[in-house]
Amino acid sequence: MTQAAVNNAIVLYRLAVERRDVEEAQRVYFVTEKLAQTLANPLIPLTKKYDIIEKVYGFESEPKLITSFIKEMVKLGYAAEMNEIFEAYYRYWDEKNHIIRAELISAEAATDEEAKDAKALLQSKYPEYEISLTQRVDETLLGGYVIKTLNTEYDRSYEGKLRELERKLTRR
């Protein structure tokens, strides 16, 4: 993710656009690859791109701020980075609203107890944040689970426990 994408995401956040409106704008932007490709194409005149944006986002349900923001990103040449901008917006929005999104990865579908343990671990590390936990199955794990959040990984898998035990035994 580029710094420009992060900066533009912060600008989008500061425009006070609702998250659901941004989610809808992203969905529409990527409903077909041709829209993104057309808006990123330097051979197409800017006025034509603006007409396309107005046709796609010109409905009453879409806020004018979103339409104007997308036009500005296209004008500045960031049309190809819109997915990164949207993703950076979601991260920034979560940070400002004290939400941490974490992923619980396990060999089989995680039990309720594992999910509770994972949430409790994250709640102890980030007490002022609300934890949003998604689950994913990774059959390459032997057992246990791994929690990924922000830039941190908490390894509670069997392989991770064996590595930790090996480190302790060889440390003398």
C-alpha positions as CSV (number, residue, x, y, z in Angstrom):
1,M,0.0,0.0,0.0
2,T,1.5,3.3,-1.0
3,Q,1.7,6.4,1.2
4,A,-0.4,8.3,-1.4
5,A,-3.2,5.7,-0.9
6,V,-3.1,6.1,2.8
7,N,-3.1,9.9,2.5
8,N,-6.1,9.9,0.1
9,A,-7.9,7.5,2.5
10,I,-7.4,10.0,5.3
11,V,-8.8,12.7,3.1
12,L,-11.8,10.6,2.3
13,Y,-12.3,9.9,6.0
14,R,-12.1,13.6,6.8
15,L,-14.8,14.4,4.3
16,A,-17.2,12.8,6.8
17,V,-18.6,10.2,4.3
18,E,-20.4,7.3,5.9
19,R,-18.6,4.0,5.8
20,R,-21.5,2.2,4.1
21,D,-21.4,4.9,1.4
22,V,-17.7,4.1,0.8
23,E,-18.5,0.4,0.8
24,E,-21.2,0.9,-1.9
25,A,-18.9,3.2,-3.9
26,Q,-16.2,0.5,-3.8
27,R,-18.7,-2.2,-4.8
28,V,-19.8,-0.1,-7.8
29,Y,-16.3,0.8,-8.8
30,F,-15.2,-2.8,-9.0
31,V,-18.5,-4.4,-10.2
32,T,-16.8,-4.7,-13.6
33,E,-13.1,-4.5,-14.4
34,K,-13.8,-2.3,-17.4
35,L,-14.8,0.7,-15.3
36,A,-11.6,0.7,-13.3
37,Q,-9.5,0.1,-16.5
38,T,-11.3,2.9,-18.3
39,L,-10.8,5.4,-15.5
40,A,-7.1,4.5,-15.2
41,N,-6.5,4.7,-19.0
42,P,-4.4,7.8,-19.8
43,L,-5.6,7.9,-23.4
44,I,-9.2,8.6,-22.5
45,P,-9.9,12.4,-22.0
46,L,-10.7,13.6,-18.5
47,T,-14.1,15.0,-19.6
48,K,-15.1,11.6,-20.9
49,K,-14.0,10.0,-17.6
50,Y,-16.1,12.6,-15.7
51,D,-19.1,11.8,-17.8
52,I,-18.7,8.1,-17.0
53,I,-18.3,8.8,-13.3
54,E,-21.5,10.9,-13.3
55,K,-23.4,8.1,-15.1
56,V,-22.2,5.5,-12.6
57,Y,-22.3,7.5,-9.4
58,G,-24.8,10.3,-10.3
59,F,-27.8,8.6,-8.5
60,E,-29.4,10.3,-5.5
61,S,-28.4,7.3,-3.3
62,E,-24.7,8.2,-3.8
63,P,-23.4,11.2,-1.9
64,K,-22.0,14.0,-4.1
65,L,-18.8,13.9,-2.0
66,I,-18.1,10.4,-3.2
67,T,-18.6,11.4,-6.8
68,S,-16.4,14.4,-6.3
69,F,-13.7,12.4,-4.5
70,I,-13.5,9.8,-7.3
71,K,-13.3,12.5,-9.9
72,E,-10.4,14.1,-8.1
73,M,-8.6,10.8,-7.7
74,V,-9.0,10.2,-11.5
75,K,-7.8,13.7,-12.2
76,L,-4.7,13.2,-10.0
77,G,-4.0,9.8,-11.6
78,Y,-4.9,7.6,-8.7
79,A,-7.7,5.6,-10.5
80,A,-5.5,2.5,-10.5
81,E,-5.0,2.8,-6.7
82,M,-8.7,3.0,-5.8
83,N,-8.8,-0.4,-4.2
84,E,-5.8,0.5,-2.0
85,I,-7.4,3.8,-1.1
86,F,-10.6,2.0,-0.1
87,E,-8.7,-0.6,2.0
88,A,-6.7,2.2,3.7
89,Y,-9.9,4.0,4.4
90,Y,-11.4,1.0,6.2
91,R,-8.2,0.6,8.3
92,Y,-8.2,4.2,9.2
93,W,-11.9,4.2,10.0
94,D,-11.5,1.2,12.2
95,E,-8.6,2.8,14.1
96,K,-10.6,6.0,14.7
97,N,-13.6,4.1,15.9
98,H,-11.5,1.8,18.1
99,I,-12.2,-1.4,16.2
100,I,-9.6,-4.1,15.7
101,R,-10.3,-6.7,13.0
102,A,-8.6,-10.0,13.6
103,E,-8.5,-13.3,11.8
104,L,-8.6,-16.6,13.6
105,I,-7.0,-19.3,11.5
106,S,-7.4,-22.9,12.5
107,A,-6.9,-26.4,11.1
108,E,-10.7,-27.1,11.4
109,A,-13.6,-24.9,12.1
110,A,-12.7,-23.1,15.4
111,T,-14.7,-24.1,18.4
112,D,-16.5,-21.6,20.5
113,E,-13.9,-22.0,23.2
114,E,-11.1,-21.2,20.8
115,A,-12.9,-18.1,19.6
116,K,-13.5,-17.0,23.2
117,D,-9.8,-17.6,24.1
118,A,-8.7,-15.6,21.0
119,K,-11.0,-12.8,21.8
120,A,-9.9,-12.7,25.4
121,L,-6.3,-12.6,24.4
122,L,-6.9,-9.7,22.0
123,Q,-9.0,-7.9,24.6
124,S,-6.2,-8.2,27.1
125,K,-3.7,-6.8,24.6
126,Y,-6.1,-4.0,23.3
127,P,-8.5,-3.2,26.2
128,E,-9.9,0.0,24.7
129,Y,-10.8,-1.6,21.4
130,E,-13.8,-3.5,20.2
131,I,-12.6,-6.9,18.7
132,S,-14.1,-8.1,15.4
133,L,-13.0,-11.7,14.8
134,T,-13.4,-13.5,11.5
135,Q,-12.6,-17.2,11.1
136,R,-10.7,-19.1,8.4
137,V,-9.7,-22.7,8.0
138,D,-6.2,-23.5,7.0
139,E,-5.7,-27.3,6.6
140,T,-1.9,-27.0,6.6
141,L,-2.0,-26.3,10.3
142,L,-1.6,-29.4,12.4
143,G,-3.9,-28.1,15.1
144,G,-4.4,-25.2,17.4
145,Y,-4.9,-21.7,15.9
146,V,-3.2,-18.5,14.8
147,I,-4.5,-15.0,15.3
148,K,-3.6,-12.3,12.8
149,T,-4.3,-8.7,13.6
150,L,-2.8,-5.4,12.6
151,N,0.9,-6.2,12.2
152,T,1.0,-8.9,14.8
153,E,0.5,-12.7,14.8
154,Y,-0.2,-14.7,17.9
155,D,0.7,-18.4,17.2
156,R,-1.2,-20.9,19.3
157,S,-0.8,-23.7,16.8
158,Y,0.8,-27.0,17.6
159,E,3.7,-26.1,15.3
160,G,4.2,-22.8,17.1
161,K,4.2,-24.5,20.5
162,L,6.8,-27.0,19.3
163,R,9.0,-24.2,18.0
164,E,8.7,-22.4,21.4
165,L,9.5,-25.6,23.3
166,E,12.6,-26.2,21.0
167,R,13.8,-22.6,21.7
168,K,13.5,-23.1,25.4
169,L,15.3,-26.5,25.3
170,T,18.2,-25.3,23.2
171,R,18.7,-22.0,25.0
172,R,20.7,-23.2,28.0
